[in-house]
Amino acid sequence: MDPTLQDGDRLLIRYGAVPRPGRVVVVKLPDRPGLSVKRIGWPDSDGWWIERDNPTEGVDSWQTGPVPSDAVVAIALCRVWPRPRLLTRR
């Protein structure tokens, strides 16, 4: 999520919140271990389209297709460490 977030940043997240386009979310990508932090794009008939902030690195819906709605685990409200701030839209 560079430049928005860096490795080691700590986030305050909200489980079960309804995502809105442009928000930073925690998502389970298909065929990938663990959870990822991505920017949510728009709803699709198959779920949500997700994107990365850095177009040269990472995985998003351009490689995997839309993710199911239940794969969006939480929304990120703000970064709490190292420099607290709200996560605004790009």
C-alpha positions in Angstrom: 0.0 0.0 0.0 3.0 2.3 -0.5 2.8 5.3 -0.5 -0.3 5.4 1.8 1.1 2.8 4.2 4.5 1.3 4.9 5.6 -2.1 6.3 5.2 -2.0 10.0 2.4 0.5 10.2 -0.3 -0.4 12.7 -4.0 0.2 11.8 -7.2 0.6 13.8 -9.7 -1.6 12.0 -13.4 -2.3 12.3 -14.7 -5.8 11.7 -18.0 -6.2 9.9 -18.3 -2.6 8.7 -19.9 -2.0 5.3 -17.1 -1.0 2.9 -17.4 2.1 0.7 -15.4 2.6 -2.5 -12.1 4.3 -1.9 -11.6 3.0 1.7 -8.6 0.9 2.8 -9.7 -2.6 3.8 -8.4 -5.8 5.2 -9.1 -8.6 2.6 -8.5 -12.3 2.1 -7.2 -12.7 -1.5 -8.0 -15.9 -3.3 -5.2 -18.4 -3.5 -2.9 -16.3 -1.2 -2.0 -17.0 2.4 -2.9 -14.6 5.2 -4.6 -11.2 4.9 -3.8 -8.2 2.8 -4.5 -4.5 3.1 -5.9 -3.0 -0.2 -8.1 -0.2 -1.4 -11.6 -1.2 -2.2 -12.8 -0.1 -5.7 -16.4 -0.8 -6.6 -19.0 -3.5 -6.1 -19.1 -6.1 -8.9 -21.7 -8.8 -9.5 -19.1 -11.3 -8.1 -18.1 -9.3 -5.1 -15.8 -6.3 -4.7 -13.1 -5.0 -7.0 -9.9 -4.2 -5.0 -6.8 -2.2 -6.0 -3.4 -1.5 -4.7 -2.0 2.0 -4.3 1.4 1.1 -5.8 0.8 0.0 -9.5 4.3 -1.5 -9.8 4.0 -4.0 -6.8 1.5 -6.3 -5.2 -1.6 -8.2 -6.2 -5.1 -6.8 -6.8 -8.3 -7.6 -8.8 -6.5 -6.9 -12.1 -4.7 -10.3 -11.4 -7.3 -12.2 -9.3 -10.6 -10.8 -10.4 -13.2 -9.5 -7.9 -13.1 -10.9 -4.4 -16.2 -12.2 -2.8 -18.0 -9.9 -0.4 -17.2 -12.2 2.6 -13.5 -11.9 1.8 -13.5 -8.3 2.9 -12.8 -8.8 6.6 -12.6 -5.2 7.9 -12.2 -1.6 7.1 -9.2 0.4 8.2 -10.2 3.5 10.2 -6.8 5.1 10.8 -3.1 4.5 11.2 -2.1 4.5 14.9 1.6 3.9 14.5 4.1 5.4 13.7 2.4 8.6 12.6 -1.3 8.6 13.6 -3.6 9.9 10.8 -6.9 9.1 9.1 -6.7 7.0 5.9 -8.4 9.2 3.3 -9.3 8.5 -0.2 -6.6 8.8 -2.9 
